[in-house]
Amino acid sequence: MKPLTIIRSRFFIFLICAVAGTNIVRAQFMDSFEGNRIEGWFVMTGDGAAEMEFVQHDGYATMHIDATKDRYNVYWTLIKRDVTSFLDLNRLKDQAYQLRVEARVRVHNAPRRLNFMVNTQRTTDFHKDLMEFDIPDTVNWHVISMTTKKFDAVPGDTVYVQLAATDFGSGRYQVDIDYYKADIVDVHEAGSDKGVLVPYHPPVPDISSFVNHLDVAHDAVINLDFPGVNFGNWHVNDIKSEKRILTVSANQWAILRWDFSNLKNTTAEGPALLELTTQSFANGGEYVQAFGGEFGMEFGKVRVFEIHAGDASWDQHQVTFESFLQGKTLSEVVNEQMVFDTEIDEAPGSRNLITISQPVLQRLIDGTTKGLLIRPLGAVDASFYDSENLAGFGPKLHFNVKQ
């Protein structure tokens, strides 16, 4: 072989190796949803009556969710796929390597949260490798990614990846997916995850870690059976005195708003805590017996929602259900996907600390979100002290902003 031929041959071998190396750093699994049909994915729904179809389009796919027959809005809908054959699970023996999933998504109702989850046939804690993402608008595509911390998968396991939409509301919804990929990456080289991450049920920090402790400016209850009546004087009497309270039940909900005018143009730093003090709590019902374990355990709580429209400057002594809506439907005024579901400490005087995610806090500061609405999940009658109690037990928001 002539020297020039040898040089060319070596260059050709080098080029092949370089291309192979490039493929190694690319995603080991990648679905760009090209072609005429969905392949490899299956659909799952649960905890309610929502239905879903996963439909192929020209270069992307859509989760079509129909929750019009669902009564309680605690459902989940997801797409799931076995990606085991695309992954080298031996690499996970080195703690420097973890599984990363990534997708480019677009929602048709916003803001909404989506979540990633990864698991195996041995998984029992399905919240361990789960991350939610806040999608703020319906116009843009958003890239989101999640990297596991200590993913428990070994050669011989079956690895599943998921993308889920939960508790979107009682209508019809769409989630578009441009691509979905999964890879085992070196966490020291892969960079930070993408998107606005919202950890699922994060630890509750100590209140002393917050600088701002803001009392609610106005708080009231609105009643669906008496939509034209103001309930600014809602109260109970005990042996000592009259107590002003906020009672949430099947037909009565609490609304809260704050004055953030002194914090305009500031940036929220981390999540906030909503503080509510229990005055009384009545709860019961054999939900697990009626609905089964996974579904039944969702009830007996309260839910917190974002208020996005309606009367933004309502007064607690004048607001009614009708005036609050300002002629709009409830789904136009209140984001149907809750901020947080929480159990309540039933003991009178107990302090309940409810996580409000960083993106929700930012929308409150910016005024995009006008306040919060609290309603029950299940046959619950929960009463909290309102802002007119002199003991200082009214609703508060604890948070930090970047200096």
N, C-alpha and C positions, 0 to 999 in steps of 0.2 A: 504494500500500500504506500502510495506517495505521501510525503510529508503534508502536502496541502489537503489531501484527502483525509488524513488522520486528524488534522486540525478541524476540518469541517465536521467530521464524525463526532469529535469530542464536543464541539459547539452544539451539535444537534442533541447529544445526550444531555448536556447542561441545560439546554432550552426545555427539554422534556421534563427534567427534574424541577426546573423553575416553575413550569406550568403546574406540575403536580403539587409543588409546595404551595402555590397560590390556591389550589383547590382545597388544600388542607385547612387553610385559615378561613375559608368560606364556610357557610352553614352546612352542616352535615345533612340536615333535612331542610328542604325549601319547597313550598307550594305557592306558586304565583297565580294559581287558579286560571290557567290558560286552558283552552280546549272547550269541549262541549258539555262536560259533565263533571260533577264532584266525584273525586276518587279517594278512597281510604278513610274519609271522615264519616262519623255517625253522630246522630242528634240524640240528646237526652233532655227530658224535662221532668220536673218534680215539685213537690210541696205546693200543689194547687192544680188549677185547670188550664194553665197556659199551654198553647200549642206552638210548634215551630217547624218551619221548613228551611232548609239550607239550599240556596239556589245559585247556580252558576250563571255569570254574566260574561261580558267580553273583557276578560282580564281581571275580574274580581268576583267575589262571591258575596251573597247577602244572607244574613240570618233574618228571616221574616217571623216575627213574634206576634201571636194573636192571644191577647190576655182578656178579651172581651167577656169571656165566660168565667173568669177568675173572681172570687169574692173577697179574698183577704190580702192579696198583693204581698205574699211572702214566697212566691214561686222562684224557681231557677230554670234557666234555659241555657244549653251549652252545646258546643261542638267538641268532639273528642276524637283523638287518633292515636293509634299505636305507631311509635316512631323507633322502636327498638332496633330494627334492622339498619337504621341510618346512623346509629351511635356506637362508639367504641366505649363500652362501659368500664373497661379496664382502666381507662384514664382517671376515673373517679376514685381510684385507690389512692391517688395523690390529692391531698386536701387543697392543693393549688388549683385544681380543676373542679368546675361545677357546671351544671346544666343551665343554659340560658335559652329562653324563648323570646321571640320578638314578632310583632305584627304591625302592619300599617292599617289603621282603622278610621272609619267615619261613622258618626251616629246621625240620626235624623230627628232626634229630640235631645235637647241639651239644657243645662248640664246633665250628664249621666255618668255613672261609673260602670266600667267593665272590669272583669278580673281574669287573670291567668291562674291556672293551677296545674301542677304536674304531680304524678303519682305512679305507683306500681301496683302489681297485683297483691302486694303485701301491705300496702298503706292502710293504716287505721286512723291516723290523725290527718284529716283532709284539709285542715287549716294551716298546717305547718309550712307548706310550700304553696302559698296563695298570696297574691298581691292584687289590690284594686288600683284602678287608675281613673282619675277625674278627666273626663272629656268635656271641654268647656263650650264647644260650639258645634254647629251643624254644617259649617261651610268647609272647613279644612280637614285634610287627612292628618292623622296624628300617629307617629311612631311610638310604640310602647314596648318595653322589654322588662323581663324579670330574670334575675340570676339567683339560683338557690344558694343557701348557706351551707347546709350539710346534707345534701340529697342522699337518701338511703337507697341506692340502687347498685347491684352487683351483677356481673355476668350471669346470665340465666334468668334475670328478671325481665318482665315486660314493662316498658316505660310508655306512659300515656301523657299526652299534652292536651290542654283544654283552653278554650276561651268562652267565658260565660257572661250572660246578661241576667241580672237578678232584680226582682221587685221594681220593674220599670213603670208599673201603673196598670190600669185596667183597660187599655186601648190596644192599638196595633202599632208596632215599632219595627224599625229596621236598623241593622248594624252591618255596614259594608266592611269587607276585609280584602285588602289589596294583595297582601301576601302574609304567610305565616312561616317562620323558620325556627329550628331548634338546633342547638349546637352545644358541645362540651367545650368550654373555654377556659383559658388560664385567667383567673380572676385578677391577676396582677397586670395583665396586658389588655384586658377586654374593655376597660373603661367603665364609667358609671352607667346605670340603667337609664333608659329614656322614658320620657313622659312624666306626668304629675302623679307620683306614687302616693297612694293612700293606704297605709298599713291597716290590715284587718284586725279590729279590736286590739289596738296597741295598749301597752301598759299605761296606767294613769299616773302622771307625774305628780310630785308634791306641789301643792299650791304655792309654797314659798319660792318655787322656781320661776314664777311669773311676776312680771313688773306691773302689769296693768290689771286692775280689779274693777270692772265697770258694772255699776248697778244698772238694771234695766230702766229705760226711760218711761216706757208705758207697757203695762201688761193687762190682759183682759181675757174674759171667756166669751165665746160666741156660740149660739145655740141654734142647731139646724131645725128644730121644731118650732122655734120662735125667732125667725130670721130678721124681724123688724124690731126686736127688743134689745135694749142695752142692759147688760148685766154687770155694770161697774160696781154695784153694791153687793156682789156675791159674797156670802160670809157664813160663818157658823158662830154659835154662842157656846162657850164652855162656862165652868163655874166661876171663872175669873173675869172674862170680858168677851167682847165680840172680836172675832178674828177674820180678817179679809183673806180669802183664799182663791186659788185657781183650781177648779175641779175639772178633770177630763174624764169623759165617759163616752158611751156609744154615740150620743147625740150632742155632746158639748166638748169643745176643744179650747185650748189656751193659745193665745197669740202673744208674742213678745217682740219688742223692738228697742234698739239702743241708739244713742246719739254718739256718732263717731266723728262729729265735725272737727274735733281737736286733733284728729289723727288722719286727716286727708293726705293723700299721696304717700302714705307710709306702706311698708311691705310687711305682711304677716311673717313671723318667724315661728315655724312649727305649728302644731295644732293648739286649740284652745280647750278650756273646760267650761261647760255650762253647769252652774251650781243651782240645784233646786232643793228646797228643804221640805221634807215630808210633814204634812199635817195629819193626814190619815190615808189609809190604803185598804181597799176592799177588793179581794181577788178570790177566784175559785174556778171550778170547772175541770172535768176529766177530759182534757184535750187529747192526751195520748191514747186513751181508750177509744175516743171517737175517730181520731185521724191517724193513729200510729205514732211511733216514737220520734222519727226525724221531723215530721210535720207538726205533731202536737206540741213538741217542746218549744216551738216558736211563740206560743201565746202566753198571755199573762204578763205582758210588758207594756211599755209606752214607746212611742216612736216620735222622733224629731224630724221635721221637714223644713226646707227652705221656702220662704215666701218671696216670689219674684215679681209680682204685679199687684194690682188692686190699689187700695188707698194706702199710700206710703207714709202718710202723716196722720194716721188715725189717732183719736184721743180715747183713752180708756174709759172716760165717763160718757162717751157718745157712740162709740163704735157698736155696730150690729153686724150680724152675718151678712146682711144685704149690703150695707155700706162698705164693709170690708172688701167684698168682691167687686164693687163698682161696675156691676152689669156683666162681668165676665163669668165664665165657668170656673169651678174650683180647680180643674186641671190646668187652666190658663194662669191662675194666680199662684198656686202652690206646686212646686216640683213633686211629681208623684213618687219619685224614688226617694226614700227617706235618707236622712243624714246618718242616723244611728238608731238601732233598737236597743233598749236597755231594760234590765230588771230594776225594780225600785226597792230600796230599803224600806220595809213597812213600818218600822218603829217611828212614832211621832218625834219630830225634832231631828231625824236623821238627815245627813247631808248626802245628796246624790250628785256625783260628779260625772258628767257625760261628755265624751270626747267630741269635739267639733273640729273637723279636719282643716288643715291649712288652707286648701282652696276655698272652702266654705267661709272660713274666717276672712280671707282676703276679699271675697265678694261682699261680706257684711261691711267691711271697712270701706270698700269702694262704693257701696250703695247699690250694687247690682242685685244683691240679695237684700230685701227690705226688712227681714226679721225672721223669726222662727215660729213654727206652729207645732203644738204638741197634741197628740191624740192617742187613744189606747190601741193596743193590739190584743184583742180578746175582750172578754166581758170583765172589764176593769173599771173601778171608780177610784181614781187617784186624785188627792188634793194636796196642793203645795201652797206654802205661804206666799202671798203676793207682796208687791213693793210697798203697799200702804201700811204694813205692820211695822210699828216703831222699833221692834227688837232687831231689825236689820236682817230678817230671814228671807227677803225677797230674792228673785232670780238675779244671778250675777254671771258675768263672763270674765274668766281669767285667761290672759293671753300675753304674748310678747310681740313686739315689732322690732324690726331691724333699725338700729340707730344710724 
